[in-house]
């Protein structure tokens, strides 16, 4: 799995991710504020089956847990886990060509991310000009797992295993596409402090390096060849088109090969402050007196 992820991520992104983790691990005694909490909201996918960002038609609930480590009143690192569902169906589109194509998918999303946050204002410190609310921005790196499934006759099937675009056949690539990937999460939000609790509303996008989050990223292959080499199930899910099947679509575009898939998460987070600025300062001063 490590090789499949690494081959789809630029090395600078991997180095950035490792650097963020090292910064967290090497923080000094006066490390400021730690928070632990939960987040809940909604996620949706952007790609070949949802090219016009049909929000909120294909939006599904998502939720997770987070840990935030504040180095100062301006900067923090957040570790977060999310789960939710990404899905889209041509049948829900108003575009005639999509209605005729009639593809669809769903994928259970599991994401683990490390992001660096920058507050626009001095937030929640002992300084006299500190504020109890602030806008913020974030960016980082995430690992995610999303295996697309297709629906046929009342049953969901794992599409990556079927090779719907000829993977594993004599006319396609030798390997199936991976379902474990890396992405770049980035976005903005708003924080409000209420004593030992913080509330954060955020909106963020995930830029991925895969075009098969939805199983659609290439061209059609010959239906008879696909049925013979990968099975009739693969052929049926590869082209459930409502158009006349009396001609071959082999070589025609099944999706946009020039774009990658994205997904988005909007959520409200609630965190409990484990250690505060004042707590750390008192511990630090006590240790100095002991020397």
N, C-alpha and C positions, 0 to 999 in steps of 0.2 A: 504493500500500500504506500510506503514511504516513497518508493521510486516513482509511482504513478503521480503522486502529488508533486514531488520535486520537479518532474519533467514538465509540468504545466505552470510553474511559477518562476519568474525571473529571480536570479540569485540575489540582487539587491533587496528584494522584498523579504527574502528569508533572513538576510543579515539584519534588516530593520527589526523584524520580529524578535530575533534572538537578543538584539541590543536592548529592546524594551524590557524583556524578561530579566536581563542582567541588571538593569537600572533598578528594578523593583527589589531584586535580591540583595543588592549592595547598598541600599539606603541606610543612612547613619542612625545613631541613637535618637536623634531629634526628629525622626520621621514623623510627619505631622498627624494626619487624620486617616483613619481606616474606617471603611463603611461596608456593610453587608446587607444585601437586600434582594428584592424580586422585581421583575418587570413583566408587563403584560400589554399586549396591543394587537397589531395586525400586520400581516406580511402579504406581499403579492409579487408575482414574477413578471418580467419584461423580456419578451423574445419573439420568436417567429409566430407563436400562437396568440400573442398579446402585443402586437407592435405599436399600438396607439395608446398604451398605458390605460386600459379600461379600469379605472379606479372608481368605485370600489367593487365592480362586478365580480372579479376573480380574487377578491381579498378574503383571507382566512385568518382566524385567531392564531396568535403566537404568544409564547410566554417563556420565561427563563429566570435565572438567578445571576447575580453579579457581585463582584467585590471591587471596591474602588480604593485606591491608595493615593492620597493627596500629598504631594511633595511640598506644596506651599498653597497660598490662597489663589494662585493663578494656574497651577499645573497639577495634573493627576493622570494616573494610569488605571484603566478599568479592564478587568478580566470578566468575561461574560459568556454564559451558555444560553442558547436559544433552541426552541423546537417549535415547529409549526408545519403547515401544509402549503405547498405551492401547487397551483393548478391553472389550467386554461383549456378552453374548448372552442374550436372553430364554430361549433353550432351556436355559440352565444354571440358571435360577431355579426355586425351589420354589413360587413364586406362580402360581396357576392362570391368572390374567388375563395375566400376562407370557408364560406358555407359549403361550397362545392367540394373543397379539399377534405373537410370533415375530420380532421385530426383532433386529438385531445390527449391530455396527460394529467397525472397528479404525482407528487413526490413529497414524501415526508422529509422535512428539513431538520437537520441536526447541525448546529453551528457552535463553535468555540472561538472566541475572538479576544485579542488584546489590542486596545486602542489608547491613544494618547489624547487627553482632553486639555483644552486651553480655555480658561474662563476670561470673558471680556472685562470683568470687574474684579476687584479684590473681594474675595468671597469667604465669609464665615471665619475670619481670623480675629485676633485681639487688637488689630490696628483700629484707630478711631475712625478712619475712612472706609472700613470694611463694610460690605453690604450683605444682606440676607437673601438676595436674589441676584442672578446674573445669567445672561445668555452665554452659551459656550459652543465650541466647535470640536469635532473629534475626527481622527483618522487612525488607521492601523492595519492589522492583518488578521485574517480569520481562516480557519479550516472549516469546511462544511461537507456534509454527506447528503446527497439527494439522488435517489434512484428512481427514475421516472417509470410510471406504470401506465398501461393502456387498458381500456375497458372494452370487453367483448362478451356479449351474451350472458351478462350478469356476473362476470368474473373479471378481476383485475390481474394483469400479467406484468412481470418485470420486463420492460422493453430492452434494456441493455443486454440481456441474455439472449434475445431473439435475433439481433442483427438485422433490424428492419431496413437499414440502408445498405445492406449487402456485406456488413462486417462478417468475416469468417467464410465468405464465399470466394469462388474463383475470380470474381470481378470486383471484389471489395477489399478493404484492409483486412489484415490477418487477425487483428485483435478487436475485441469490443471496446467501446469507450469507457473510461473510468467513471465512477460515481462518487469518488472522493476528490475534493478539490481545495484550492486556496482562493480567497477573494480579498479585495480591498474594501473594508467598510469605511464610509466617511459620511459626515452629515453635521447637523446642528441641533441645538436644543435649548432648554430653559430650566434653570434650577431654582428652587425655593427652599430655604431652611426654616424648620419649625422645631427648635430645641434639639433633641437628640435624633430627630427624623429629617430626612431630606426628600424632596419630591422633584423628579426630573421628567420633563416631557421632551422626547427626541424624535427626529425624523432622519433616517439614514438610508443610503443606497449601498449596494454591494456590487462592485465591479468584478466579474469573474473572467476566467480564461477558457471557459468551455462554451461550446455552441450546442451541447446536447443535454442541457438541463431539462429540456422538453422532448428529447429523443429526435428532434428535428434539426438537422444541420448540414444536409448534403443534397443528394439527388436520388430520384427513384431508380431502382434497378428492375430488371425484367421480372415480372410477377411469376412466370412459370419457373424461371431459374431459381428465384428466391424460395418458392414453395418446394422445389425439388431438393435444394441444398440446406435450407434452414427450417423447412417445414411449412405446412399450410397456415399455421397460426401466425407465423412471422409475416407471411404474404398478406393475410387478412388485416393485420394491424398496421402494416406498412402503407396500405392504400385503401382506406374505407370510403373512398370518394363516392359522392352521389352522382358523379358524371358517368356517361356511357363507358363501360369497360371494354369496348370493342377495339381499342387501339392501345399500343404499348407506350408507357410514359418513361421508359428507360432513358436515362440521361437528362430528363427534365428536372428543373429545380423543385425540390420538396420544401426547402426553406431558403433563407438568405445566408449564403455561405460566407459573406463578407462581414457579418456582425457576430458579436458574442452575446450570451444571455446575461441578464442582470436580475437581481431581486432586491426588495425593499422591506424595511421594517420601521413601523411607527409605534412607539410605545410609551407608557407611563411607568416610571420606576419609583419605588419607595425603598429607601435605605435607612438602616439604623447605624448611628455613629458609634463605633466600638471604642475608639480613642479620639479625643478632641485635642485641639491646639493647646489648651490650658493644661490638660493631663500630661502631655509630652513635655511641655516646658517645666512643669513642676518636677517630673522625674529627672529631667536633665539637670536642673539646678541642684536637686538633692544629691545627684552623683558627683557634681563638681565640689560640693561641700565635703563630701566624704574623702576626697583626694588630699 
